Amino acid sequence: MIIIGELINSTRKAIAAAIEAGDKAAIQKIAKDQAEAGAHYIDVNAGAFKDREDEYLTWLVKIVQEVVDLPCCIDSPNPPALEAALKIHKGIPMINSISLEKERQDKLLPVLAGKDLKVVALCTSDAGIPRTTADRLKIADELIKLLLDHQLKLENVYVDPLVQPVATDKAFGIEFLESVTQIMTRFPGIHTVCGLSNVSFGLPQRKFLNRTFMAMAIAKGLDAAIMDPLDRQMMSVVLAAEALAGRDNFCMNYINAYRGGKLEI
């Protein structure tokens, strides 16, 4: 499972305050904590600061990569901010995100085209968020073709079928899970990703539901998630689910986590 650490996001009050204050130590501690917990990418987002996003996003990439040897997931639909951040990023970044929405396509494709980077591809269009597996697959098919036509590699595409709250429609969970299976089957080599906490919106014991849904999604083939790697119980679920799904050779990741005292039930 590819873990994208979600915590350095300017929509969180503490992060916004640290960015405004130039509190480098606070941001770097969160980056190091996520890396030590098992993150493979560190998401950075400065979108709350529309007038200074270029400056702040570049600063975040710079200071994060000073202390962790990981690529960033650069979280912005703003081309100038992305281009500024890409100039100083070390390694192969991930861009979050593009979709079939015409305005977003027109802005982002020139930034992404022909570059050696990874991209989150959202299954949404100008018609809105799809409700069914068939609708998601139609968007995924068009979006993947569009990205390949612009010289991105299939294995660098991370399709997000978009999780919706089951409290509003009992079918949303199953439709998402089936979409993951279909996308992974139709496009060998591609990745699927999501931020799955939306599944539990409006319901009690949300973390319990999220963890259960994560295990179900891994069983269906999900291989990347935008999540909080400091949630030790969620990380333990990921390790257990991957072992049970046959994605952990000889269960060594699970065993090593147990030996290292990292499993939390």
Backbone as numpy.savetxt, mean C-alpha at the origin, in Angstrom:
# Nx Ny Nz CAx CAy CAz Cx Cy Cz
4.55 -11.58 2.09 3.71 -10.38 2.09 4.59 -9.13 2.09
4.30 -8.24 1.18 5.01 -6.96 1.09 4.27 -5.96 1.97
4.95 -5.48 2.99 4.34 -4.56 3.96 4.76 -3.13 3.65
3.76 -2.28 3.45 4.00 -0.85 3.21 3.57 -0.10 4.47
4.56 0.38 5.20 4.28 1.05 6.47 3.57 2.38 6.26
2.41 2.52 6.87 1.49 3.62 6.55 1.58 4.84 7.47
2.47 4.85 8.44 2.32 5.79 9.56 2.82 7.21 9.30
3.68 7.42 8.31 4.17 8.79 8.06 3.26 9.46 7.04
2.11 9.83 7.54 1.04 10.39 6.70 0.54 11.68 7.33
0.55 12.75 6.56 0.22 14.07 7.10 -1.25 14.23 7.50
-2.09 13.24 7.17 -3.48 13.30 7.65 -3.56 12.93 9.14
-2.49 12.35 9.67 -2.42 12.07 11.11 -1.90 13.33 11.81
-2.60 13.75 12.86 -2.28 15.04 13.50 -0.85 15.11 14.01
-0.38 14.03 14.61 0.98 14.05 15.16 2.03 14.18 14.06
1.77 13.54 12.93 2.71 13.62 11.80 2.68 15.01 11.19
1.48 15.58 11.01 1.38 16.94 10.47 2.12 17.93 11.35
1.97 17.77 12.66 2.65 18.67 13.59 4.17 18.51 13.49
4.64 17.28 13.37 6.08 17.03 13.25 6.64 17.61 11.95
5.87 17.49 10.87 6.31 18.05 9.59 6.41 19.57 9.68
5.38 20.18 10.21 5.37 21.66 10.33 6.50 22.15 11.21
6.80 21.39 12.26 7.85 21.81 13.19 9.24 21.44 12.71
9.31 20.69 11.62 10.61 20.22 11.15 11.25 19.25 12.11
10.43 18.48 12.80 10.90 17.55 13.83 11.43 16.29 13.16
12.65 16.37 12.72 13.30 15.29 12.00 13.39 14.02 12.84
13.72 14.17 14.12 13.91 13.02 14.99 12.62 12.22 15.15
11.49 12.91 15.26 10.20 12.22 15.43 9.85 11.40 14.20
10.04 12.00 13.02 9.73 11.29 11.78 10.67 10.10 11.61
11.95 10.31 11.87 12.92 9.24 11.69 12.69 8.08 12.66
12.23 8.38 13.87 11.93 7.30 14.81 10.80 6.42 14.29
9.77 7.03 13.74 8.65 6.26 13.20 9.10 5.42 12.01
9.96 6.00 11.17 10.49 5.25 10.03 11.29 4.04 10.51
12.17 4.24 11.49 13.00 3.14 12.00 12.14 2.08 12.69
11.15 2.52 13.45 10.27 1.56 14.14 9.55 0.66 13.14
9.07 1.26 12.05 8.35 0.48 11.04 9.30 -0.49 10.32
10.49 -0.02 10.02 11.47 -0.89 9.36 11.84 -2.08 10.25
12.05 -1.81 11.53 12.42 -2.87 12.46 11.27 -3.85 12.67
10.04 -3.39 12.50 8.86 -4.24 12.68 8.58 -5.11 11.45
9.28 -4.85 10.34 9.13 -5.71 9.18 8.62 -5.05 7.91
8.52 -3.72 7.89 8.06 -3.03 6.68 9.09 -3.19 5.56
8.58 -3.24 4.33 9.44 -3.31 3.14 9.50 -1.95 2.41
8.48 -1.14 2.61 8.41 0.23 2.08 7.92 1.13 3.20
8.37 2.37 3.16 7.86 3.38 4.11 7.05 4.39 3.31
5.75 4.41 3.56 4.88 5.38 2.89 5.17 6.77 3.44
5.26 7.76 2.54 5.42 9.16 2.95 4.37 10.00 2.25
3.68 10.82 3.03 2.58 11.62 2.52 2.63 13.00 3.15
2.63 14.04 2.30 2.60 15.42 2.78 1.42 16.17 2.18
0.40 15.42 1.77 -0.72 15.99 1.02 -1.57 16.97 1.79
-1.45 16.98 3.11 -2.24 17.95 3.91 -1.73 19.37 3.72
-0.53 19.51 3.15 0.08 20.83 2.97 0.12 21.17 1.48
-0.99 21.58 0.95 -1.10 21.79 -0.49 -0.07 22.79 -1.02
0.16 23.87 -0.28 1.05 24.92 -0.76 2.53 24.56 -0.64
2.85 23.57 0.21 4.26 23.23 0.43 4.53 21.74 0.25
3.62 21.05 -0.47 3.76 19.60 -0.59 5.08 19.20 -1.24
5.51 19.91 -2.29 6.78 19.59 -2.96 7.93 19.57 -1.95
8.00 20.65 -1.17 9.09 20.82 -0.21 9.03 19.75 0.89
7.84 19.56 1.45 7.71 18.64 2.58 7.87 17.18 2.15
7.34 16.82 0.98 7.45 15.45 0.52 8.91 15.09 0.26
9.63 15.99 -0.36 11.05 15.77 -0.62 11.82 15.63 0.68
11.49 16.49 1.65 12.13 16.42 2.97 11.87 15.08 3.64
10.64 14.60 3.55 10.30 13.31 4.16 11.10 12.18 3.54
11.16 12.14 2.21 11.93 11.10 1.54 13.40 11.15 1.98
13.95 12.34 2.02 15.36 12.50 2.37 15.65 12.02 3.78
14.86 12.47 4.75 15.19 12.14 6.14 14.85 10.68 6.46
13.83 10.12 5.83 13.51 8.71 6.04 14.65 7.84 5.53
15.15 8.14 4.33 16.20 7.30 3.75 17.58 7.56 4.37
17.67 8.57 5.22 18.90 8.75 6.00 19.05 7.67 7.06
17.91 7.12 7.53 17.98 6.22 8.68 17.49 4.79 8.39
16.83 4.58 7.27 16.41 3.21 6.92 16.86 2.89 5.50
17.29 1.67 5.32 17.74 1.23 4.00 16.57 0.59 3.27
15.52 1.37 3.07 14.30 0.90 2.42 13.84 1.93 1.41
13.13 1.48 0.37 12.52 2.45 -0.55 11.27 3.06 0.08
10.86 4.17 -0.47 9.63 4.83 -0.02 8.48 4.52 -0.95
7.30 4.53 -0.40 6.07 4.57 -1.19 5.64 6.04 -1.17
5.81 6.70 -2.29 5.58 8.15 -2.36 4.10 8.38 -2.66
3.42 8.92 -1.67 1.96 8.95 -1.64 1.45 10.34 -2.03
1.25 10.53 -3.34 0.78 11.83 -3.81 0.27 11.72 -5.25
-0.81 12.44 -5.58 -1.25 12.53 -6.97 -0.75 13.80 -7.66
0.18 14.51 -7.00 0.64 15.82 -7.45 1.94 15.67 -8.25
1.91 15.83 -9.58 3.11 15.60 -10.40 4.34 16.39 -9.97
4.25 17.70 -9.71 5.47 18.41 -9.29 6.06 17.86 -8.00
5.20 17.50 -7.04 5.69 16.93 -5.79 6.35 15.57 -6.03
5.73 14.75 -6.86 6.30 13.44 -7.19 7.65 13.59 -7.87
7.73 14.48 -8.84 8.97 14.64 -9.59 10.10 15.13 -8.69
9.76 16.04 -7.77 10.77 16.53 -6.83 11.26 15.40 -5.92
10.32 14.59 -5.43 10.69 13.48 -4.53 11.49 12.41 -5.27
11.11 12.12 -6.51 11.80 11.10 -7.28 13.26 11.48 -7.55
13.54 12.76 -7.67 14.90 13.20 -7.96 15.88 12.84 -6.85
15.39 12.78 -5.62 16.32 12.53 -4.51 16.13 11.14 -3.90
15.13 10.39 -4.37 14.88 9.06 -3.83 15.99 8.10 -4.23
16.41 7.26 -3.26 17.43 6.24 -3.53 16.75 4.89 -3.71
17.08 4.20 -4.81 16.48 2.90 -5.07 15.22 3.03 -5.91
14.46 1.93 -5.96 13.25 1.88 -6.78 12.04 2.19 -5.91
11.40 3.34 -6.12 10.27 3.72 -5.28 8.96 3.09 -5.73
7.96 3.27 -4.91 6.59 2.94 -5.27 5.79 4.25 -5.29
4.89 4.37 -6.27 4.05 5.56 -6.36 2.61 5.17 -6.02
2.02 5.89 -5.12 0.65 5.64 -4.67 -0.18 6.90 -4.93
-0.99 6.98 -5.99 -1.41 5.88 -6.84 -2.02 6.47 -8.12
-2.26 5.58 -9.10 -2.95 5.97 -10.33 -4.26 5.19 -10.41
-5.18 5.67 -11.24 -6.46 4.99 -11.44 -6.91 5.23 -12.88
-8.12 4.79 -13.19 -8.68 5.08 -14.52 -9.42 6.41 -14.57
-9.36 7.17 -13.51 -9.95 8.52 -13.53 -9.15 9.39 -14.49
-9.83 10.00 -15.42 -9.16 10.69 -16.53 -8.20 11.78 -16.05
-8.64 12.59 -15.10 -7.79 13.68 -14.63 -6.51 13.15 -13.99
-6.63 12.09 -13.18 -5.46 11.52 -12.53 -4.53 10.88 -13.55
-5.10 10.18 -14.53 -4.29 9.59 -15.61 -3.47 10.65 -16.33
-4.15 11.71 -16.75 -3.49 12.75 -17.53 -2.34 13.38 -16.76
-2.50 13.51 -15.46 -1.46 14.11 -14.63 -0.28 13.18 -14.41
-0.59 11.89 -14.13 0.45 11.00 -13.63 1.17 10.19 -14.69
0.51 9.85 -15.78 1.17 9.00 -16.78 2.48 9.60 -17.29
2.55 10.91 -17.56 3.84 11.45 -18.01 4.94 11.31 -16.97
4.58 11.30 -15.69 5.57 11.14 -14.62 6.04 9.70 -14.53
5.12 8.75 -14.75 5.42 7.33 -14.57 6.05 6.68 -15.79
5.68 7.15 -16.97 6.00 6.45 -18.22 7.49 6.17 -18.36
7.81 4.89 -18.62 9.17 4.49 -18.92 10.13 4.44 -17.75
9.66 4.72 -16.54 10.55 4.76 -15.39 10.57 3.41 -14.68
11.68 3.15 -14.03 11.83 1.92 -13.26 11.30 2.18 -11.85
10.01 2.03 -11.70 9.37 2.25 -10.41 8.16 1.34 -10.29
7.64 1.24 -9.09 6.45 0.45 -8.83 5.28 1.40 -8.63
4.07 0.93 -8.95 2.92 1.83 -8.87 1.70 1.09 -8.35
0.98 1.75 -7.45 -0.31 1.24 -6.97 -1.37 1.68 -7.97
-2.13 0.71 -8.47 -3.17 0.97 -9.48 -4.53 0.72 -8.87
-5.27 1.78 -8.62 -6.57 1.68 -7.96 -7.66 1.27 -8.94
-8.49 0.31 -8.55 -9.62 -0.12 -9.39 -10.79 0.85 -9.22
-10.60 2.05 -9.72 -11.68 3.02 -9.73 -11.57 3.85 -11.01
-12.69 4.43 -11.41 -12.74 5.20 -12.65 -13.64 6.41 -12.43
-13.89 7.14 -13.50 -14.78 8.30 -13.38 -16.21 7.89 -13.03
-16.52 6.62 -13.21 -17.84 6.10 -12.83 -17.93 5.80 -11.34
-16.80 5.88 -10.63 -16.79 5.63 -9.19 -16.15 4.31 -8.84
-16.30 3.93 -7.56 -15.73 2.67 -7.08 -16.63 1.52 -7.51
-16.08 0.50 -8.12 -16.90 -0.63 -8.57 -17.43 -1.44 -7.40
-18.59 -2.06 -7.60 -19.23 -2.83 -6.54 -19.01 -4.33 -6.71
-18.79 -4.78 -7.92 -18.72 -6.22 -8.18 -17.33 -6.63 -8.65
-17.07 -7.94 -8.58 -15.82 -8.48 -9.09 -15.67 -8.19 -10.58
-16.74 -8.39 -11.33 -16.68 -8.16 -12.78 -16.29 -6.73 -13.10
-16.85 -5.78 -12.38 -16.53 -4.37 -12.62 -15.07 -4.07 -12.26
-14.60 -4.65 -11.17 -13.21 -4.46 -10.78 -12.26 -5.03 -11.84
-12.59 -6.21 -12.32 -11.73 -6.85 -13.32 -11.67 -6.05 -14.61
-12.78 -5.47 -14.99 -12.80 -4.65 -16.20 -11.86 -3.45 -16.05
-11.93 -2.79 -14.89 -11.06 -1.65 -14.65 -9.61 -2.10 -14.56
-9.36 -3.19 -13.83 -7.99 -3.69 -13.69 -7.38 -4.01 -15.05
-8.16 -4.65 -15.91 -7.68 -5.02 -17.23 -7.27 -3.78 -18.03
-8.12 -2.75 -18.02 -7.82 -1.52 -18.76 -6.63 -0.79 -18.16
-6.58 -0.77 -16.85 -5.51 -0.03 -16.18 -4.16 -0.70 -16.37
-4.12 -2.02 -16.27 -2.87 -2.75 -16.50 -2.39 -2.54 -17.93
-3.30 -2.64 -18.88 -2.92 -2.43 -20.28 -2.36 -1.02 -20.48
-3.00 -0.04 -19.86 -2.55 1.35 -19.97 -1.13 1.50 -19.44
-0.86 0.91 -18.29 0.47 1.03 -17.69 1.53 0.30 -18.51
1.18 -0.88 -19.02 2.13 -1.61 -19.87 2.41 -0.85 -21.16
1.38 -0.21 -21.70 1.56 0.60 -22.91 2.48 1.79 -22.66
2.61 2.19 -21.39 3.51 3.30 -21.04 4.81 2.79 -20.42
5.20 1.57 -20.83 6.50 0.98 -20.52 6.75 0.74 -19.03
5.70 0.43 -18.29 5.91 -0.08 -16.95 5.89 -1.60 -16.99
6.65 -2.22 -16.12 6.72 -3.68 -16.09 5.53 -4.25 -15.32
5.03 -5.38 -15.80 3.88 -6.02 -15.15 4.16 -6.28 -13.67
5.36 -6.77 -13.37 5.67 -7.12 -11.98 5.82 -5.91 -11.07
5.82 -4.72 -11.67 5.90 -3.49 -10.88 4.53 -2.85 -10.64
3.47 -3.53 -11.09 2.12 -3.01 -10.91 1.46 -3.69 -9.70
0.94 -2.87 -8.80 0.26 -3.35 -7.60 -1.21 -2.92 -7.68
-2.07 -3.86 -8.06 -3.48 -3.54 -8.26 -4.20 -3.54 -6.91
-4.92 -2.46 -6.64 -5.73 -2.35 -5.42 -7.19 -2.46 -5.81
-7.85 -3.60 -5.53 -9.26 -3.77 -5.90 -10.22 -2.94 -5.06
-9.73 -2.30 -4.05 -10.46 -1.39 -3.16 -11.46 -2.12 -2.24
-11.15 -2.04 -0.98 -12.00 -2.61 0.07 -13.11 -1.62 0.41
-14.32 -2.14 0.56 -15.45 -1.33 0.97 -16.09 -1.93 2.23
-16.78 -1.12 3.04 -17.28 -1.61 4.33 -18.42 -2.62 4.21
-18.23 -3.76 4.87 -19.27 -4.80 4.82 -20.53 -4.39 5.58
-20.41 -3.38 6.44 -21.59 -2.90 7.16 -22.62 -2.28 6.23
-22.17 -1.83 5.06 -23.10 -1.20 4.11 -23.60 -2.17 3.05
-22.86 -3.26 2.83 -23.28 -4.28 1.87 -22.54 -5.57 2.20
-23.29 -6.62 2.54 -22.67 -7.87 2.98 -21.80 -8.51 1.90
-21.99 -8.13 0.64 -21.23 -8.73 -0.46 -19.86 -8.10 -0.67
-19.62 -6.95 -0.05 -18.38 -6.22 -0.36 -17.13 -7.02 -0.01
-17.14 -7.73 1.10 -15.97 -8.51 1.47 -15.67 -9.62 0.48
-16.69 -10.37 0.12 -16.53 -11.48 -0.82 -16.14 -10.99 -2.21
-16.74 -9.87 -2.64 -16.40 -9.33 -3.97 -14.94 -8.91 -4.02
-14.44 -8.33 -2.95 -13.03 -7.94 -2.92 -12.14 -9.18 -2.97
-12.44 -10.18 -2.15 -11.62 -11.38 -2.09 -11.58 -12.11 -3.43
-12.73 -12.20 -4.08 -12.78 -12.86 -5.38 -12.00 -12.06 -6.42
-12.03 -10.74 -6.30 -11.26 -9.89 -7.22 -9.77 -10.16 -7.09
-9.30 -10.32 -5.86 -7.88 -10.62 -5.64 -7.50 -11.91 -6.36
-8.31 -12.95 -6.16 -8.02 -14.24 -6.80 -8.00 -14.12 -8.32
-8.99 -13.45 -8.86 -9.10 -13.33 -10.32 -7.95 -12.53 -10.91
-7.56 -11.46 -10.26 -6.48 -10.62 -10.77 -5.16 -11.38 -10.73
-4.90 -12.07 -9.63 -3.65 -12.82 -9.50 -3.60 -13.98 -10.49
-4.75 -14.54 -10.82 -4.81 -15.67 -11.75 -4.64 -15.20 -13.19
-5.30 -14.10 -13.54 -5.28 -13.62 -14.92 -3.96 -13.00 -15.33
-3.24 -12.43 -14.36 -2.03 -11.67 -14.68 -0.86 -12.22 -13.85
-0.33 -13.38 -14.22 0.80 -13.95 -13.47 1.96 -12.96 -13.39
2.47 -12.78 -12.20 3.57 -11.85 -11.98 3.15 -10.53 -11.40
1.86 -10.21 -11.49 1.36 -8.94 -10.95 1.18 -9.07 -9.44
1.05 -7.92 -8.77 0.79 -7.90 -7.33 -0.61 -7.35 -7.06
-1.16 -7.74 -5.91 -2.38 -7.09 -5.41 -2.06 -6.48 -4.06
-2.65 -5.33 -3.80 -2.38 -4.57 -2.59 -3.68 -3.95 -2.10
-3.74 -3.65 -0.83 -4.89 -2.89 -0.33 -4.54 -2.28 1.03
-5.34 -1.27 1.40 -5.41 -0.81 2.77 -6.74 -1.32 3.27
-6.74 -2.39 4.07 -7.99 -3.13 4.26 -8.84 -2.65 5.43
-8.42 -1.63 6.18 -9.16 -1.25 7.38 -10.57 -0.73 7.09
-10.82 -0.32 5.85 -12.15 0.18 5.50 -13.23 -0.91 5.60
-12.81 -2.18 5.56 -13.78 -3.28 5.59 -14.61 -3.25 6.86
-14.03 -2.75 7.95 -14.69 -2.81 9.25 -15.37 -1.50 9.65
-15.39 -0.54 8.75 -15.94 0.79 9.09 -17.38 0.66 9.61
-17.63 1.33 10.74 -18.98 1.33 11.32 -19.29 0.15 12.21
-18.32 -0.74 12.41 -18.56 -1.94 13.21 -17.69 -1.94 14.47
-18.12 -2.67 15.52 -17.31 -2.76 16.73 -16.11 -3.69 16.53
-15.13 -3.55 17.42 -13.93 -4.40 17.40 -13.31 -4.45 16.00
-13.03 -3.26 15.48 -12.56 -3.15 14.11 -11.24 -3.89 13.88
-10.32 -3.80 14.84 -9.02 -4.46 14.64 -9.18 -5.97 14.51
-10.10 -6.54 15.27 -10.36 -7.98 15.19 -10.86 -8.34 13.79
-11.79 -7.57 13.27 -12.31 -7.82 11.92 -11.21 -7.64 10.87
-10.41 -6.61 11.03 -9.35 -6.35 10.06 -8.35 -7.51 10.00
-8.00 -8.02 11.16 -7.04 -9.13 11.21 -7.62 -10.39 10.56
-8.89 -10.64 10.84 -9.54 -11.81 10.24 -9.60 -11.67 8.72
-9.93 -10.48 8.26 -10.03 -10.24 6.83 -8.66 -10.35 6.16
-7.62 -9.93 6.86 -6.26 -10.06 6.32 -5.93 -11.52 6.05
-6.25 -12.39 7.01 -5.97 -13.82 6.82 -6.74 -14.36 5.62
-8.00 -13.95 5.47 -8.81 -14.41 4.34 -8.22 -13.91 3.02
-7.76 -12.66 3.01 -7.20 -12.08 1.78 -5.90 -12.76 1.38
-5.06 -13.08 2.36 -3.81 -13.79 2.05 -4.12 -15.16 1.46
-5.13 -15.83 2.00 -5.52 -17.14 1.47 -5.98 -17.04 0.01
-6.51 -15.88 -0.37 -6.97 -15.67 -1.75 -5.87 -15.18 -2.68
-4.70 -14.85 -2.12 -3.57 -14.45 -2.96 -3.03 -13.06 -2.75
-3.67 -12.25 -1.90 -3.16 -10.90 -1.64 -1.70 -10.99 -1.21
-0.84 -10.17 -1.84 0.59 -10.29 -1.51 1.23 -8.97 -1.10
0.42 -7.93 -0.86 0.95 -6.66 -0.36 -0.15 -5.93 0.40
0.25 -5.15 1.41 -0.75 -4.41 2.18 -0.15 -3.11 2.68
-0.97 -2.06 2.63 -0.62 -0.78 3.25 -1.20 -0.84 4.65
-0.34 -0.88 5.66 -0.81 -1.17 7.01 0.16 -0.64 8.06
-0.22 -0.79 9.31 0.60 -0.39 10.44 1.44 -1.59 10.88
2.73 -1.62 10.57 3.55 -2.76 10.96 3.83 -2.81 12.46
3.47 -1.74 13.17 3.65 -1.74 14.63 2.51 -2.46 15.34
1.47 -2.83 14.60 0.39 -3.65 15.14 0.90 -5.10 15.19
1.44 -5.49 16.32 2.09 -6.79 16.44 1.13 -7.95 16.20
-0.12 -7.79 16.62 -1.08 -8.86 16.39 -1.40 -9.02 14.91
-1.52 -7.90 14.19 -1.75 -7.98 12.75 -0.55 -8.62 12.05
0.64 -8.24 12.44 1.84 -8.83 11.83 1.91 -10.33 12.13
1.45 -10.74 13.31 1.43 -12.16 13.65 0.43 -12.91 12.78
-0.73 -12.28 12.52 -1.72 -12.88 11.63 -1.14 -13.06 10.23
-0.42 -12.06 9.75 0.21 -12.15 8.42 1.15 -13.36 8.37
1.99 -13.49 9.37 2.95 -14.61 9.41 2.23 -15.96 9.44
1.20 -16.06 10.29 0.46 -17.33 10.40 -0.28 -17.65 9.11
-0.93 -16.64 8.52 -1.70 -16.87 7.30 -0.80 -17.27 6.15
0.36 -16.65 6.05 1.28 -17.00 4.97 1.81 -18.44 5.15
2.07 -18.84 6.38 2.50 -20.22 6.62 1.40 -21.20 6.22
0.17 -20.91 6.59 -0.95 -21.81 6.30 -1.32 -21.82 4.82
-1.02 -20.72 4.12 -1.34 -20.62 2.70 -0.23 -21.17 1.81
0.81 -21.73 2.42 1.89 -22.31 1.63 2.84 -21.28 1.04
2.92 -20.12 1.68 3.78 -19.05 1.17 4.98 -18.78 2.07
5.30 -19.73 2.93 6.42 -19.60 3.85 7.14 -20.94 3.88
8.21 -21.04 3.08 8.89 -22.32 2.90 9.37 -22.90 4.23
8.91 -24.11 4.52 9.21 -24.79 5.78 8.79 -23.98 7.01
7.90 -22.99 6.79 7.37 -22.13 7.87 8.50 -21.39 8.61
9.59 -21.10 7.90 10.74 -20.52 8.58 10.50 -19.09 9.06
9.74 -18.31 8.30 9.45 -16.94 8.77 8.64 -16.99 10.06
7.68 -17.89 10.09 6.85 -18.05 11.29 7.69 -18.53 12.47
8.53 -19.54 12.23 9.36 -20.09 13.31 10.35 -19.04 13.82
10.98 -18.32 12.90 11.95 -17.30 13.32 11.28 -16.17 14.10
10.05 -15.81 13.70 9.33 -14.79 14.45 9.01 -15.29 15.86
8.64 -16.56 15.97 8.39 -17.14 17.30 9.65 -17.14 18.16
10.75 -17.56 17.56 12.01 -17.61 18.30 12.47 -16.21 18.73
12.13 -15.22 17.89 12.52 -13.85 18.20 11.54 -13.12 19.10
10.52 -13.83 19.57 9.53 -13.21 20.46 8.64 -12.20 19.78
8.45 -12.37 18.46 7.66 -11.39 17.71 6.21 -11.80 17.48
5.86 -13.02 17.84 4.47 -13.44 17.67 3.66 -12.98 18.87
2.55 -12.33 18.57 1.66 -11.87 19.64 0.25 -12.34 19.34
-0.29 -13.14 20.21 -1.61 -13.75 20.00 -2.70 -12.84 20.56
